[in-house]
Amino acid sequence: MYQEFISFVQEIFKTKDFIPLHAPVFKGNEKKYINECIDSTFVSSVGKFVDQFEAEVAKFTGAKHAIATSNGTAALHIALLMAGVNQNDEVITQPLTFIATLNALSYIGAHPIFVDVDKDTLGLSPEKLEYFLSNNTEIINGECINKITKRKIKAVVPMHTFGLPAKIDEIVSVCNNYNIQVVEDAAESLGSYYKGKHTGTFGLIGTFSFNGNKTITTGGGGMIITNNDKIAQKTKHITTTAKIPHPWDYEHDMIGYNYRLPNVNAALGCAQMEMLPSILEKKRILSEMYKAFFNDKSLQFIEEPDKTISNYWLNAILLENNQERDEFLKETNENGVMTRPIWKLMNKLTMFKNAQTGNLENATWFEERVVNIPSSAIL
Ligand SMILES: *Cc1c(COP(=O)(O)O)cnc(C)c1O
């Protein structure tokens, strides 16, 4: 059966050589815009491609504002600061995520709390979030206080795993009842929609990543989106040097982070945004092929949840158990078909092993079984 899968992947990617999990595709104006950028000499933190890239991501997602950053981790760091997270505050997120989500909140000196994911989305469960909050918190002076640690819970960070949208409107409505801000880690979900609305636009702030393995890439890069004018303005200010505009004076009114995206990377981003619709179309065709292949097999292909459109950033399947998973990983990787297990749960890493958690039965179940399979948009 695993051999049949390997042959199938080699057939659809038309090669018997190494097949990566996710390779970028540069078939548009990438070289043209980068040359234009170099010719202009504006290759650094100022230039027309940055503005254009921001405008295009705002338009595509339907967000009012978009601010480019040096990477997705930096975008999350600033988003959490803008959501009012301070040192010793607490942030609820899912244990099933990439380490960047946890690194960002740790930079601030905030503490994570882990709440389980849903079986049908692999994203934060609104029911389990409500259960955790109702059992462990009380509202004092309008702030959500953890009854055990006495700390403030300032933000919830759901993540749209592999591009599969989490139940984001329900998560936002639970958070509204507890006066908690929602920062969506939409790093993996550019081109994914929940009930017709783009992921990242439900919470106060959403963030994207344009790392080399994401749906589109700028080499390295990220984006913060929000509908809040004040936050947008402050984000732009703080991601540079927080300089007060003046023809020559150096006056800064707060600590800045120098997280701006260079114009040369944004040039790549502008070309990639032009290609995004066709990249998404190709990824959907690939996912349909996988779905058809796994239809009559014992392995289960993970499909987009109800009422959502997934970008199918990384296609994923469920193995029967941990042993089967390891055998599958061994056989595919030995044959040049790159596959990877889902992340180790964040609460098991040494830095977060003492974090408070809810019941994590679904995340644990996925951790043992989920494997990502080749997903490049190169058909
Ligand atoms: C890729 C990713 C990020 C951001 O990664 P960068 O490499 O810093 O751009 C954040 N969260 C998740 C879930 C990701 O997959």
The ligand as a Gaussian input file, in Angstrom:
#p B3LYP/6-31G(d) Opt

LIG

0 1
 C        5.445000      29.557000       9.423000
 C        4.701000      29.825000      10.653000
 C        4.903000      30.994000      11.428000
 C        5.894000      32.077000      11.104000
 O        7.102000      31.640000      10.648000
 P        8.297000      32.561000      10.098000
 O        9.272000      31.526000       9.661000
 O        8.776000      33.382000      11.235000
 O        7.812000      33.407000       8.960000
 C        4.117000      31.184000      12.539000
 N        3.185000      30.287000      12.904000
 C        2.959000      29.168000      12.187000
 C        1.886000      28.251000      12.635000
 C        3.712000      28.886000      11.056000
 O        3.479000      27.751000      10.381000

